[in-house]
Structure formats: structure tokens, C-alpha cells
Amino acid sequence: MVCIFEKDGFAIIRQEGDHIVLSKPDCTRPVVIPQYREVPVFVIRNNMRTVGMDRERYFELLKQC
């Protein structure tokens, strides 16, 4: 999941425990991604909503990773 947001222009700004925090200049809130084997769907949807990413963009970036 980190790869998807990095392809969208985000950069890792810090890592706290098992959570990676990413940000990009035009976003007001950072994206927090837990390092679990499987990231729950609600976490993916919340991060997509935070950055204003739609499903089509998500799956387009997923193919590139």
C-alpha cells in the first residue's frame, strides 16, 4: 500500500512503531499506513478519502506496483 501512495506523489516522512506516515505538499493531513500482513479495507478507504483518491485511480496505481 505504501507503493500506491508513493506513486501518487507521497513521501515517507516518519515511521512510528509499525505505522508509516506519508505526506505530500498539497495534502492537509498525512496518510498513516499500518504495517500489517493484510491492511483492513476500512483503513484503505479512509486513506483514499483523506487524499481524495477515487477507486479508478487506486486500481490504476495498484497495477503499477
Secondary structure as UniProt FT lines:
FT   HELIX           2..7
FT   TURN            8..9
FT   STRAND          11..16
FT   TURN            17..18
FT   STRAND          19..23
FT   TURN            25..26
FT   STRAND          31..34
FT   HELIX           41..51
FT   HELIX           55..64
//
